[in-house]
Amino acid sequence: MTPVVTAAVLLAAVTHAGWNAIAHRITDKLVGFTLISGGGLLIGLAMVPFVPFPAGGAWPYLLGSAAIHMAYYALLMKSFRLGDFGQAYPIARGSAPLVVTVLAAVFAHEVPDAWAAAGIALSCAGLTGVALWGLRGHRPDWAAIGAALATGLTIAVYTVVDGLGVRASGSSLGYIAWLMAVQGTMIPAYALWRWRRETAARLRPHAGLGLLGAAMSVAAYALVLWAQTRAELASIAALRESSIIVGAAIGALFFKERFGAPRIVAAGLLVAGIGLMLRAG
C-alpha cells in the first residue's frame, strides 16, 4: 500500500467517524439517517451528469451493495439506540476487518503476504482493545453487542462487494455517484411513508447537521472506493477502521466518555499495524 493510498484511507477514517458521531448526536435515529441518506442521494444525483456511467459488469455489485447498505443502516441505528457511541461504534467497525480478510481471499483471491497479515492482525488487536475498553465498567448489554456485531458483518460484506464492483465499474466516481443515488432513496422513502405530512417538521431542526453528515459520508466512502482500486481489500478494511480511534476521541471530547490508557495502547498497536501494511506495499 503506497503512502498516497494510506493517506486517503486515513482521511476517510476521520470523515467516517465524524458522520457516525453526527448520526449518534441526533436523538431520533430515523431523522439522522434520513438526512444523511437523503443528502447522499442529492450529492449522488448532482455528480451523475459529470462522471462516467458504471460499466455493465458493476451493476450487480452496485445493486447488491445498496441492499446490504440498507441492512447496515438499520442495524447501525439499532446499535446506536441500544448502546453508547464508545461501545457500539468500535464493536461494529472492529469486527469487520478479519471477516473482510477471509471474504477477500475467497472471492477476490487476495491472500495477504506475511507482512500484510501481521499488520492486519496487529491492527485488529488494537481495534479490539478499543472495543473492549468501551465495555469497561459496564455490564455487557448483549442486545447492543449483538446488533453491533451484526452491523460489523454487513460492513464486511459490502466492503468486499463494493471492492469488486468498483474495480468492474471503470470509474470510482461513477460508482459512488450511482451507489448514493440508488441507496439514498430507500430510507427517505420509508420516513416519508411513516411521517407523511410531518416529515418536513421533523427534519428541519437537524437539517444542517444531517446534511454535513451526508457530505462527510459520501467523501469517506468515495476515498475508500478509490483506494480499493489501488490496494488489497483486507488492508484497506483494517486501515479504514482506524476511524475507531477517532471515534473514541470524539466520544471523549463530545460525549464525555473516557479515553484512557488502554485506548492509547490500542492506538499504538494500530499504528504498528499500519507500519507493517505499508512495509507490505
Backbone as JSON, one array per atom type, in Angstrom:
{
  "sequence": "MTPVVTAAVLLAAVTHAGWNAIAHRITDKLVGFTLISGGGLLIGLAMVPFVPFPAGGAWPYLLGSAAIHMAYYALLMKSFRLGDFGQAYPIARGSAPLVVTVLAAVFAHEVPDAWAAAGIALSCAGLTGVALWGLRGHRPDWAAIGAALATGLTIAVYTVVDGLGVRASGSSLGYIAWLMAVQGTMIPAYALWRWRRETAARLRPHAGLGLLGAAMSVAAYALVLWAQTRAELASIAALRESSIIVGAAIGALFFKERFGAPRIVAAGLLVAGIGLMLRAG",
  "N": [[0.85, -1.19, 0.0], [0.66, 2.16, -0.93], [2.02, 5.35, 0.26], [0.26, 7.44, -0.54], [-2.22, 6.17, -0.95], [-2.57, 5.22, 1.63], [-2.8, 7.65, 3.05], [-5.18, 8.61, 1.93], [-7.05, 6.72, 2.86], [-6.82, 7.04, 5.61], [-7.76, 9.67, 5.87], [-10.36, 9.17, 5.05], [-11.12, 7.64, 7.23], [-11.24, 9.52, 9.3], [-13.29, 11.26, 8.41], [-15.34, 9.43, 8.29], [-15.72, 8.62, 10.97], [-16.58, 11.06, 11.87], [-19.12, 11.48, 10.58], [-20.56, 9.38, 11.65], [-20.59, 10.11, 14.34], [-22.17, 12.38, 14.17], [-24.57, 11.18, 13.37], [-25.09, 9.75, 15.68], [-25.4, 11.82, 17.45], [-27.81, 13.1, 16.8], [-30.84, 12.73, 18.22], [-33.26, 11.34, 17.46], [-32.98, 8.61, 15.64], [-33.94, 7.83, 13.13], [-34.52, 10.27, 11.94], [-31.9, 11.34, 11.77], [-30.57, 9.47, 10.05], [-32.19, 9.61, 7.83], [-31.71, 12.2, 6.92], [-28.93, 12.03, 6.41], [-28.78, 9.92, 4.55], [-30.57, 10.88, 2.59], [-29.28, 13.27, 1.93], [-26.97, 12.18, 0.81], [-28.14, 11.02, -1.44], [-28.89, 13.38, -2.87], [-26.34, 14.47, -3.36], [-25.21, 12.41, -4.87], [-26.93, 12.45, -7.14], [-26.32, 14.99, -8.1], [-23.71, 14.57, -8.92], [-23.93, 12.71, -10.98], [-24.33, 13.66, -13.76], [-21.74, 14.37, -14.44], [-19.87, 12.38, -14.26], [-18.41, 9.22, -15.33], [-20.59, 6.63, -16.61], [-21.21, 3.7, -14.79], [-19.68, 0.59, -15.77], [-21.35, -2.23, -17.32], [-20.84, -4.66, -15.97], [-20.53, -3.9, -13.34], [-22.96, -3.39, -12.18], [-24.56, -5.5, -10.93], [-23.11, -5.78, -8.54], [-23.31, -3.19, -7.52], [-26.08, -2.83, -7.1], [-26.54, -4.93, -5.33], [-24.92, -4.07, -3.22], [-26.29, -1.74, -2.47], [-28.6, -2.85, -1.33], [-27.47, -4.28, 0.8], [-26.39, -2.18, 2.23], [-28.73, -1.02, 3.22], [-29.52, -2.87, 5.17], [-27.29, -2.53, 6.8], [-27.57, 0.19, 7.65], [-29.98, -0.01, 9.08], [-29.26, -1.79, 11.15], [-27.16, -0.34, 12.29], [-28.51, 1.94, 13.23], [-30.05, 0.68, 15.19], [-28.01, -0.26, 16.85], [-26.96, 2.17, 17.8], [-29.15, 3.11, 19.19], [-29.33, 1.27, 21.26], [-26.82, 1.07, 22.53], [-23.91, 2.83, 23.95], [-22.07, 5.37, 22.14], [-19.29, 4.98, 22.27], [-19.19, 2.29, 22.68], [-20.83, 0.91, 20.76], [-19.87, 1.81, 18.22], [-17.02, 1.08, 18.06], [-17.19, -1.78, 18.27], [-18.82, -2.5, 16.1], [-17.27, -1.56, 13.91], [-14.76, -2.69, 14.42], [-15.08, -5.41, 14.25], [-15.16, -6.05, 11.61], [-12.74, -6.14, 9.84], [-11.28, -8.66, 9.93], [-13.17, -10.45, 8.94], [-13.46, -9.41, 6.39], [-10.91, -10.01, 5.41], [-11.02, -12.8, 5.15], [-13.21, -13.08, 3.34], [-12.23, -11.63, 1.14], [-10.07, -13.2, 0.4], [-11.42, -15.48, -0.47], [-13.27, -14.61, -2.47], [-12.08, -12.55, -3.97], [-9.61, -13.49, -4.38], [-7.41, -12.57, -2.97], [-4.86, -13.05, -1.06], [-3.27, -12.15, 1.8], [0.2, -11.27, 2.16], [2.95, -12.18, 4.39], [3.78, -9.85, 5.81], [1.6, -8.08, 5.44], [-0.46, -9.62, 6.57], [0.41, -9.76, 9.22], [0.26, -7.05, 9.86], [-2.5, -6.58, 9.57], [-3.45, -8.26, 11.61], [-2.29, -7.08, 13.91], [-3.46, -4.55, 13.79], [-6.16, -5.23, 14.08], [-6.03, -6.25, 16.66], [-5.53, -3.92, 18.08], [-7.89, -2.5, 17.48], [-9.78, -4.18, 18.66], [-9.03, -3.88, 21.29], [-9.82, -1.23, 21.79], [-12.58, -1.54, 21.5], [-13.18, -3.33, 23.62], [-12.42, -1.75, 25.77], [-14.41, 0.11, 25.63], [-16.44, -1.28, 26.83], [-15.72, -1.35, 29.43], [-16.24, -1.42, 32.9], [-18.96, -1.62, 32.73], [-21.94, -3.53, 32.76], [-22.26, -6.04, 30.35], [-24.3, -5.3, 27.59], [-26.07, -7.4, 25.94], [-27.84, -7.36, 23.82], [-27.23, -4.94, 22.57], [-24.56, -5.45, 21.91], [-24.86, -7.64, 20.21], [-26.29, -6.44, 18.09], [-24.35, -4.63, 17.22], [-22.3, -6.38, 16.4], [-23.62, -7.7, 14.32], [-23.92, -5.53, 12.65], [-21.23, -5.13, 12.02], [-20.78, -7.41, 10.47], [-22.32, -6.86, 8.18], [-20.88, -4.67, 7.27], [-18.45, -5.88, 6.54], [-19.34, -7.5, 4.42], [-20.43, -5.65, 2.52], [-18.13, -4.22, 2.01], [-16.45, -5.98, 0.59], [-18.13, -6.6, -1.6], [-18.42, -4.03, -2.76], [-15.75, -3.5, -3.27], [-15.17, -5.34, -5.33], [-17.08, -4.44, -7.14], [-16.41, -1.72, -7.72], [-14.01, -2.04, -9.02], [-14.85, -3.29, -11.3], [-16.28, -1.3, -12.48], [-15.01, 0.76, -13.87], [-14.8, 3.38, -13.12], [-14.3, 5.02, -10.18], [-15.57, 7.3, -9.2], [-17.91, 7.37, -10.74], [-19.1, 5.04, -9.82], [-19.52, 5.56, -7.04], [-21.26, 7.75, -7.21], [-23.59, 6.7, -8.44], [-24.15, 4.66, -6.64], [-24.79, 6.11, -4.3], [-27.03, 7.45, -5.31], [-28.83, 5.36, -5.8], [-29.07, 3.86, -3.35], [-29.74, 5.9, -1.66], [-32.41, 6.53, -1.85], [-34.05, 4.94, -0.3], [-34.27, 5.01, 2.63], [-35.18, 7.74, 3.06], [-37.63, 7.45, 1.62], [-39.0, 5.6, 3.19], [-39.19, 7.07, 5.58], [-40.79, 9.21, 4.7], [-43.15, 7.83, 4.12], [-43.78, 6.92, 6.68], [-44.0, 9.25, 8.3], [-45.4, 11.09, 6.79], [-47.2, 14.0, 6.42], [-45.81, 15.23, 8.44], [-43.16, 15.12, 7.91], [-41.33, 17.18, 6.96], [-41.35, 18.95, 9.15], [-40.19, 17.36, 11.13], [-37.62, 16.94, 10.13], [-36.47, 19.46, 9.72], [-35.28, 20.83, 12.05], [-32.79, 19.6, 12.33], [-31.51, 19.75, 9.93], [-29.2, 21.07, 8.87], [-27.04, 19.9, 10.3], [-27.44, 17.21, 9.65], [-27.09, 17.21, 6.83], [-24.44, 17.98, 6.65], [-23.32, 15.68, 7.76], [-24.03, 13.93, 5.69], [-22.44, 14.85, 3.53], [-19.9, 14.29, 4.58], [-20.11, 11.53, 4.79], [-20.35, 10.67, 2.09], [-17.89, 11.61, 1.07], [-16.09, 10.12, 2.63], [-16.62, 7.46, 1.83], [-16.16, 7.58, -0.9], [-13.4, 8.03, -1.0], [-12.51, 5.6, 0.09], [-13.46, 3.75, -1.83], [-11.99, 4.54, -4.06], [-9.43, 3.91, -3.1], [-9.68, 1.15, -2.96], [-9.31, 0.36, -5.54], [-6.65, 0.47, -5.78], [-5.27, -1.01, -3.9], [-5.11, -3.98, -1.77], [-8.16, -5.47, -0.54], [-8.42, -6.34, 2.16], [-6.36, -5.05, 3.59], [-7.07, -2.37, 3.18], [-9.54, -2.37, 4.52], [-8.76, -2.9, 7.2], [-7.12, -0.67, 7.73], [-8.91, 1.4, 7.29], [-10.58, 1.15, 9.48], [-9.28, 2.45, 11.46], [-10.72, 4.58, 12.06], [-12.02, 4.03, 14.37], [-10.36, 4.78, 16.48], [-10.43, 7.53, 16.14], [-13.16, 7.83, 16.55], [-13.3, 7.09, 19.25], [-11.91, 9.21, 20.39], [-13.64, 11.3, 19.7], [-15.85, 10.49, 21.18], [-14.82, 10.87, 23.74], [-14.37, 13.65, 23.78], [-16.82, 14.89, 23.06], [-18.98, 13.37, 23.96], [-18.42, 12.85, 26.54], [-17.09, 10.47, 27.31], [-14.69, 8.26, 28.67], [-11.3, 8.19, 27.52], [-8.69, 7.01, 28.1], [-5.8, 5.04, 29.23], [-5.62, 2.32, 28.17], [-6.78, 2.63, 25.64], [-4.94, 4.26, 24.44], [-2.76, 2.52, 24.26], [-3.96, 0.66, 22.54], [-4.22, 2.29, 20.28], [-1.52, 2.58, 19.69], [-0.88, -0.06, 18.91], [-2.41, -0.16, 16.61], [-1.15, 1.77, 15.0], [1.34, 0.51, 14.7], [0.49, -1.71, 13.24], [-0.35, -0.44, 10.88], [2.12, 0.45, 9.97], [3.34, -2.03, 9.31], [1.65, -2.85, 7.26], [2.21, -0.9, 5.37], [4.85, -1.57, 4.91], [4.4, -3.95, 3.62], [3.37, -3.01, 1.25]],
  "CA": [[0.0, 0.0, 0.0], [1.51, 3.34, -1.06], [1.67, 6.42, 1.2], [-0.89, 8.21, -1.01], [-3.41, 5.37, -0.64], [-2.69, 5.23, 3.09], [-3.32, 8.97, 3.46], [-6.59, 8.7, 1.52], [-7.87, 5.88, 3.74], [-6.83, 7.67, 6.94], [-8.69, 10.8, 5.77], [-11.69, 8.56, 5.05], [-11.41, 7.2, 8.59], [-11.62, 10.69, 10.09], [-14.61, 11.74, 7.99], [-16.33, 8.4, 8.63], [-16.03, 8.76, 12.4], [-17.34, 12.3, 12.04], [-20.54, 11.37, 10.23], [-21.18, 8.49, 12.62], [-20.83, 10.89, 15.55], [-23.34, 13.22, 13.88], [-25.74, 10.3, 13.41], [-25.35, 9.43, 17.09], [-25.77, 13.06, 18.15], [-29.23, 13.37, 16.54], [-31.52, 11.78, 19.11], [-34.13, 10.5, 16.66], [-32.06, 7.99, 14.69], [-34.51, 7.83, 11.78], [-34.3, 11.62, 11.42], [-30.5, 11.47, 11.41], [-30.21, 8.66, 8.9], [-32.93, 10.13, 6.68], [-30.97, 13.36, 6.41], [-27.63, 11.61, 5.87], [-29.03, 9.14, 3.34], [-31.16, 11.77, 1.6], [-28.22, 14.15, 1.47], [-26.15, 11.38, -0.09], [-28.9, 10.94, -2.69], [-28.75, 14.65, -3.59], [-24.95, 14.6, -3.82], [-25.04, 11.45, -5.96], [-27.62, 12.95, -8.34], [-25.56, 16.14, -8.61], [-22.48, 14.07, -9.55], [-24.21, 11.8, -12.1], [-24.08, 14.18, -15.12], [-20.35, 14.74, -14.67], [-18.99, 11.23, -14.05], [-18.71, 8.12, -16.25], [-21.61, 5.66, -16.22], [-20.51, 2.44, -14.46], [-19.77, -0.49, -16.75], [-22.43, -3.17, -17.04], [-20.44, -5.68, -15.01], [-20.53, -3.37, -11.98], [-24.31, -3.15, -11.66], [-24.99, -6.47, -9.91], [-22.45, -5.44, -7.27], [-23.84, -1.91, -7.03], [-27.43, -3.04, -6.58], [-26.4, -5.75, -4.14], [-24.38, -3.22, -2.16], [-27.35, -0.86, -1.99], [-29.45, -3.64, -0.44], [-26.71, -4.58, 2.02], [-26.3, -0.93, 2.99], [-29.98, -0.81, 3.96], [-29.4, -3.67, 6.39], [-26.27, -1.88, 7.62], [-28.14, 1.38, 8.28], [-30.97, -0.43, 10.07], [-28.55, -2.35, 12.31], [-26.4, 0.73, 12.94], [-29.47, 2.72, 14.01], [-30.4, -0.1, 16.37], [-26.83, -0.25, 17.73], [-26.85, 3.48, 18.45], [-30.25, 3.23, 20.16], [-29.15, 0.35, 22.39], [-25.53, 1.19, 23.2], [-23.16, 4.07, 23.89], [-21.26, 5.53, 20.93], [-17.99, 4.39, 22.52], [-19.32, 0.84, 22.66], [-21.4, 0.4, 19.51], [-19.04, 2.12, 17.04], [-15.84, 0.22, 17.95], [-17.51, -3.18, 18.03], [-19.3, -2.61, 14.72], [-16.19, -1.37, 12.95], [-13.61, -3.54, 14.71], [-15.34, -6.81, 13.92], [-15.24, -6.24, 10.15], [-11.56, -6.4, 9.01], [-10.91, -10.07, 9.8], [-14.14, -11.07, 8.03], [-13.09, -8.95, 5.05], [-9.72, -10.75, 5.01], [-11.46, -14.13, 4.69], [-14.04, -12.94, 2.14], [-11.38, -11.19, 0.03], [-9.29, -14.36, -0.04], [-12.3, -16.43, -1.16], [-13.97, -14.06, -3.63], [-11.2, -11.7, -4.78], [-8.32, -14.2, -4.5], [-6.37, -11.72, -2.38], [-4.32, -13.64, 0.16], [-2.21, -11.23, 2.24], [1.51, -11.85, 2.46], [3.24, -12.25, 5.83], [3.8, -8.51, 6.38], [0.24, -7.56, 5.47], [-1.23, -10.4, 7.55], [0.82, -9.31, 10.56], [-0.28, -5.71, 10.06], [-3.94, -6.7, 9.79], [-3.65, -8.85, 12.94], [-1.97, -6.08, 14.93], [-4.49, -3.51, 13.73], [-7.38, -5.79, 14.67], [-5.82, -6.32, 18.11], [-5.73, -2.57, 18.6], [-9.3, -2.16, 17.38], [-10.48, -4.96, 19.68], [-8.74, -3.25, 22.58], [-10.69, -0.06, 21.92], [-13.94, -2.03, 21.71], [-13.3, -3.88, 24.97], [-12.35, -0.63, 26.72], [-15.72, 0.73, 25.62], [-17.31, -2.05, 27.72], [-15.14, -1.33, 30.77], [-17.03, -0.88, 34.0], [-20.39, -1.73, 32.46], [-22.46, -4.87, 32.5], [-22.47, -6.14, 28.9], [-25.65, -5.28, 27.04], [-25.89, -8.37, 24.86], [-28.63, -6.93, 22.66], [-26.44, -3.91, 21.88], [-23.37, -6.08, 21.35], [-25.31, -8.43, 19.07], [-26.6, -5.53, 16.98], [-23.09, -4.08, 16.72], [-21.6, -7.44, 15.67], [-24.34, -7.89, 13.06], [-23.54, -4.39, 11.83], [-19.89, -5.42, 11.52], [-20.87, -8.4, 9.39], [-22.77, -6.18, 6.96], [-19.75, -3.85, 6.81], [-17.51, -6.76, 5.85], [-19.91, -7.97, 3.15], [-20.5, -4.6, 1.5], [-16.76, -3.84, 1.66], [-15.97, -6.87, -0.47], [-18.99, -6.4, -2.77], [-18.06, -2.76, -3.4], [-14.39, -3.62, -3.8], [-15.27, -5.99, -6.63], [-17.89, -3.61, -8.03], [-15.73, -0.51, -8.19], [-12.99, -2.47, -9.97], [-15.53, -3.62, -12.56], [-17.07, -0.16, -12.96], [-14.23, 1.63, -14.73], [-14.71, 4.72, -12.54], [-14.7, 5.03, -8.77], [-16.52, 8.4, -9.01], [-19.18, 6.94, -11.3], [-19.68, 4.02, -8.94], [-20.03, 6.17, -5.8], [-22.4, 8.61, -7.53], [-24.78, 5.88, -8.66], [-24.46, 3.95, -5.39], [-25.51, 7.05, -3.44], [-28.33, 7.75, -5.9], [-29.71, 4.2, -5.66], [-29.36, 3.51, -1.95], [-30.23, 7.07, -0.93], [-33.86, 6.71, -1.96], [-34.84, 3.99, 0.48], [-34.59, 5.49, 3.98], [-36.12, 8.87, 2.95], [-38.96, 6.99, 1.2], [-39.64, 5.0, 4.36], [-39.52, 8.15, 6.51], [-41.93, 9.93, 4.13], [-44.34, 6.98, 4.32], [-44.1, 6.82, 8.11], [-44.35, 10.54, 8.91], [-46.31, 11.78, 5.87], [-47.16, 15.46, 6.43], [-44.92, 15.71, 9.49], [-41.76, 14.86, 7.53], [-40.52, 18.41, 6.93], [-41.23, 19.48, 10.52], [-39.26, 16.53, 11.87], [-36.26, 17.04, 9.59], [-35.97, 20.83, 9.66], [-34.37, 21.27, 13.13], [-31.48, 18.96, 12.25], [-31.16, 19.67, 8.52], [-27.81, 21.47, 8.64], [-26.14, 18.88, 10.84], [-27.6, 15.99, 8.87], [-26.5, 17.37, 5.5], [-22.99, 17.92, 6.87], [-23.02, 14.26, 7.88], [-24.14, 13.33, 4.36], [-21.24, 15.2, 2.76], [-18.78, 13.54, 5.15], [-20.31, 10.12, 4.46], [-20.01, 10.46, 0.68], [-16.45, 11.81, 0.91], [-15.39, 9.0, 3.25], [-16.72, 6.22, 1.06], [-15.51, 7.8, -2.19], [-11.96, 7.8, -0.79], [-12.3, 4.16, 0.27], [-13.66, 3.07, -3.11], [-10.81, 4.8, -4.89], [-8.32, 3.14, -2.55], [-9.88, -0.27, -3.26], [-8.8, 0.1, -6.88], [-5.2, 0.63, -5.73], [-4.66, -1.88, -2.89], [-5.93, -5.14, -1.42], [-9.34, -5.12, 0.24], [-8.24, -6.58, 3.59], [-5.53, -3.98, 4.16], [-7.9, -1.16, 3.18], [-10.54, -2.5, 5.58], [-8.12, -2.76, 8.51], [-6.67, 0.71, 7.88], [-10.1, 2.26, 7.37], [-11.18, 1.08, 10.8], [-8.63, 3.37, 12.39], [-11.77, 5.52, 12.45], [-12.41, 3.7, 15.75], [-9.57, 5.63, 17.37], [-11.03, 8.86, 16.01], [-14.45, 7.76, 17.23], [-13.06, 7.09, 20.69], [-11.56, 10.58, 20.75], [-14.88, 12.08, 19.62], [-16.65, 10.1, 22.34], [-14.25, 11.51, 24.94], [-14.48, 15.1, 23.71], [-18.17, 15.42, 22.89], [-19.98, 12.58, 24.68], [-17.93, 12.69, 27.91], [-16.68, 9.1, 27.55], [-13.25, 8.22, 28.94], [-10.4, 7.62, 26.5], [-7.96, 6.08, 28.95], [-4.51, 4.47, 28.81], [-5.75, 1.17, 27.28], [-7.04, 3.06, 24.27], [-3.66, 4.76, 23.92], [-2.03, 1.31, 23.87], [-4.63, 0.14, 21.36], [-3.85, 3.15, 19.18], [-0.15, 2.23, 19.34], [-0.93, -1.3, 18.12], [-2.95, 0.18, 15.3], [-0.08, 2.45, 14.26], [2.31, -0.53, 14.32], [-0.11, -2.48, 12.15], [-0.29, 0.38, 9.67], [3.51, 0.4, 9.51], [3.58, -3.31, 8.66], [0.93, -2.88, 5.97], [3.0, -0.07, 4.45], [6.03, -2.38, 4.56], [3.95, -4.94, 2.64], [3.17, -2.35, -0.04]],
  "C": [[0.88, 1.24, 0.0], [1.11, 4.4, -0.02], [0.45, 7.23, 0.78], [-2.2, 7.48, -0.69], [-3.65, 5.36, 0.87], [-3.3, 6.54, 3.59], [-4.79, 9.11, 3.11], [-7.49, 7.91, 2.47], [-7.92, 6.48, 5.15], [-7.76, 8.89, 6.95], [-10.13, 10.28, 5.76], [-12.08, 8.13, 6.46], [-11.88, 8.37, 9.46], [-13.02, 11.16, 9.71], [-15.7, 10.72, 8.33], [-16.71, 8.48, 10.1], [-16.86, 10.0, 12.64], [-18.8, 12.14, 11.71], [-21.26, 10.4, 11.16], [-21.48, 9.21, 13.93], [-22.04, 11.81, 15.37], [-24.61, 12.39, 13.95], [-26.11, 9.94, 14.84], [-25.87, 10.65, 17.84], [-27.26, 13.39, 17.96], [-30.06, 12.31, 17.26], [-32.44, 10.84, 18.37], [-33.3, 9.91, 15.52], [-32.63, 7.97, 13.27], [-34.37, 9.21, 11.14], [-32.86, 11.76, 10.93], [-30.15, 10.71, 10.14], [-31.0, 9.05, 7.65], [-32.18, 11.3, 6.07], [-29.64, 12.94, 5.77], [-27.81, 10.84, 4.57], [-29.61, 10.01, 2.23], [-30.15, 12.77, 1.06], [-27.28, 13.44, 0.52], [-26.81, 11.21, -1.45], [-28.74, 12.22, -3.52], [-27.34, 14.83, -4.15], [-24.71, 13.65, -4.99], [-25.69, 11.93, -7.24], [-26.89, 14.14, -8.95], [-24.29, 15.7, -9.34], [-22.76, 13.35, -10.87], [-23.93, 12.41, -13.48], [-22.6, 14.38, -15.45], [-19.36, 13.57, -14.51], [-19.35, 10.13, -15.04], [-19.79, 7.19, -15.71], [-20.91, 4.34, -15.92], [-20.72, 1.37, -15.53], [-20.82, -1.51, -16.32], [-22.09, -4.2, -15.98], [-20.46, -5.21, -13.57], [-21.91, -3.34, -11.35], [-24.83, -4.23, -10.7], [-24.37, -6.2, -8.54], [-23.07, -4.19, -6.67], [-25.23, -2.1, -6.41], [-27.4, -3.91, -5.33], [-25.88, -4.95, -2.97], [-25.44, -2.3, -1.59], [-28.27, -1.59, -1.02], [-28.74, -3.94, 0.88], [-26.57, -3.33, 2.88], [-27.59, -0.63, 3.76], [-29.99, -1.61, 5.25], [-28.39, -3.05, 7.35], [-26.84, -0.67, 8.35], [-29.14, 0.99, 9.37], [-30.3, -0.97, 11.33], [-27.75, -1.29, 13.05], [-27.32, 1.62, 13.76], [-29.84, 1.99, 15.3], [-29.24, -0.12, 17.35], [-26.72, 1.05, 18.5], [-27.98, 3.71, 19.44], [-29.96, 2.43, 21.42], [-27.88, 0.62, 23.19], [-24.94, 2.58, 23.13], [-22.37, 4.14, 22.58], [-19.91, 4.83, 21.09], [-18.02, 2.88, 22.58], [-19.75, 0.34, 21.3], [-20.45, 0.61, 18.33], [-17.8, 1.23, 16.97], [-16.15, -1.24, 17.66], [-17.96, -3.38, 16.59], [-18.15, -2.53, 13.73], [-15.06, -2.36, 13.16], [-13.82, -4.99, 14.35], [-15.26, -7.1, 12.42], [-13.93, -6.68, 9.48], [-11.18, -7.87, 8.86], [-11.88, -10.81, 8.88], [-13.83, -10.67, 6.59], [-11.88, -9.74, 4.54], [-10.11, -12.12, 4.45], [-12.25, -14.02, 3.39], [-13.2, -12.52, 0.92], [-10.53, -12.34, -0.5], [-10.14, -15.32, -0.87], [-12.81, -15.87, -2.49], [-13.09, -13.19, -4.53], [-9.82, -12.32, -4.99], [-7.16, -13.34, -4.03], [-5.95, -12.32, -1.04], [-3.17, -12.78, 0.62], [-0.89, -11.96, 2.47], [1.78, -11.73, 3.96], [3.21, -10.87, 6.48], [2.39, -7.95, 6.5], [-0.61, -8.29, 6.5], [-0.88, -9.97, 8.97], [0.26, -7.93, 10.86], [-1.77, -5.74, 10.33], [-4.22, -7.24, 11.19], [-3.38, -7.85, 14.04], [-3.04, -4.99, 14.97], [-5.78, -4.0, 14.38], [-7.25, -5.93, 16.19], [-6.04, -4.96, 18.74], [-7.19, -2.17, 18.59], [-10.13, -2.91, 18.42], [-10.25, -4.37, 21.07], [-9.62, -2.03, 22.82], [-12.12, -0.5, 22.22], [-14.14, -2.54, 23.13], [-13.23, -2.78, 26.02], [-13.68, 0.12, 26.77], [-16.71, 0.01, 26.53], [-16.89, -1.95, 29.18], [-16.1, -0.71, 31.79], [-18.52, -0.99, 33.82], [-20.76, -3.2, 32.31], [-22.75, -4.99, 31.01], [-23.95, -6.13, 28.54], [-25.62, -6.15, 25.79], [-26.72, -8.02, 23.63], [-27.85, -5.89, 21.86], [-25.22, -4.52, 21.22], [-23.74, -6.91, 20.13], [-25.62, -7.58, 17.86], [-25.33, -4.96, 16.37], [-22.31, -5.12, 15.92], [-22.28, -7.72, 14.33], [-24.04, -6.74, 12.1], [-22.16, -4.61, 11.21], [-19.89, -6.42, 10.38], [-21.33, -7.75, 8.1], [-21.67, -5.29, 6.39], [-18.78, -4.7, 6.01], [-18.04, -7.17, 4.48], [-19.95, -6.85, 2.12], [-19.11, -4.1, 1.11], [-16.24, -4.69, 0.51], [-16.8, -6.69, -1.74], [-18.61, -5.12, -3.5], [-16.64, -2.78, -3.94], [-14.38, -4.27, -5.17], [-16.03, -5.11, -7.63], [-17.15, -2.42, -8.58], [-14.62, -0.87, -9.18], [-13.6, -2.82, -11.33], [-16.17, -2.41, -13.21], [-16.33, 0.71, -13.97], [-14.06, 3.03, -14.19], [-15.18, 4.69, -11.09], [-15.71, 6.15, -8.51], [-17.89, 8.03, -9.58], [-19.87, 5.93, -10.4], [-20.26, 4.65, -7.69], [-21.25, 7.03, -6.08], [-23.67, 7.78, -7.69], [-25.14, 5.06, -7.42], [-25.24, 4.86, -4.45], [-26.91, 7.33, -3.98], [-29.31, 6.6, -5.71], [-30.07, 3.96, -4.2], [-29.97, 4.68, -1.18], [-31.72, 7.29, -1.0], [-34.63, 5.97, -0.86], [-35.23, 4.5, 1.86], [-35.49, 6.73, 3.91], [-37.52, 8.44, 2.52], [-39.71, 6.37, 2.37], [-40.07, 6.08, 5.35], [-40.73, 8.94, 6.02], [-43.23, 9.14, 4.32], [-44.77, 6.97, 5.79], [-44.62, 8.13, 8.68], [-45.37, 11.32, 8.08], [-46.17, 13.31, 6.0], [-46.24, 16.03, 7.5], [-43.45, 15.64, 9.1], [-40.9, 16.11, 7.6], [-40.3, 18.96, 8.33], [-40.24, 18.67, 11.34], [-37.81, 16.74, 11.42], [-35.65, 18.42, 9.76], [-35.0, 21.19, 10.8], [-32.95, 20.71, 13.02], [-30.9, 18.97, 10.83], [-29.69, 20.0, 8.27], [-26.83, 20.42, 9.09], [-26.22, 17.6, 10.02], [-26.97, 16.07, 7.5], [-24.97, 17.42, 5.58], [-22.56, 16.46, 6.99], [-23.08, 13.55, 6.54], [-22.89, 13.61, 3.52], [-20.02, 14.43, 3.26], [-18.88, 12.07, 4.79], [-19.9, 9.83, 3.02], [-18.51, 10.6, 0.47], [-15.68, 10.62, 1.46], [-15.43, 7.77, 2.36], [-16.11, 6.38, -0.33], [-14.01, 7.56, -2.08], [-11.66, 6.32, -0.65], [-12.44, 3.41, -1.05], [-12.48, 3.31, -4.04], [-9.63, 3.96, -4.41], [-8.45, 1.66, -2.88], [-9.48, -0.63, -4.68], [-7.28, 0.13, -6.91], [-4.51, -0.32, -4.75], [-5.61, -3.0, -2.54], [-7.01, -4.76, -0.42], [-9.11, -5.27, 1.74], [-7.42, -5.48, 4.25], [-6.3, -2.67, 4.23], [-8.89, -1.21, 4.33], [-9.92, -2.29, 6.96], [-7.69, -1.31, 8.75], [-7.85, 1.66, 8.04], [-10.67, 2.28, 8.79], [-10.35, 1.78, 11.87], [-9.58, 4.49, 12.79], [-12.24, 5.26, 13.87], [-11.65, 4.57, 16.75], [-10.12, 7.06, 17.34], [-12.37, 8.9, 16.72], [-14.32, 7.78, 18.74], [-12.72, 8.5, 21.18], [-12.79, 11.49, 20.72], [-15.77, 11.77, 20.82], [-16.15, 10.77, 23.61], [-14.51, 13.01, 24.94], [-15.92, 15.6, 23.76], [-19.24, 14.65, 23.66], [-19.55, 12.22, 26.1], [-17.62, 11.24, 28.27], [-15.17, 9.06, 27.72], [-12.48, 7.63, 27.76], [-9.5, 6.59, 27.17], [-6.7, 5.5, 28.34], [-4.68, 3.24, 27.91], [-6.03, 1.55, 25.83], [-5.78, 3.66, 23.64], [-2.8, 3.59, 23.46], [-2.62, 0.72, 22.59], [-4.28, 0.97, 20.12], [-2.42, 2.86, 18.72], [-0.08, 0.94, 18.52], [-1.43, -1.03, 16.71], [-1.88, 0.84, 14.43], [0.98, 1.44, 13.8], [1.78, -1.38, 13.18], [-0.08, -1.73, 10.84], [1.13, 0.36, 9.08], [3.83, -0.9, 8.79], [2.86, -3.4, 7.33], [1.63, -2.0, 4.93], [4.25, -0.81, 3.99], [5.66, -3.41, 3.51], [3.78, -4.31, 1.27], [4.46, -1.98, -0.7]]
}
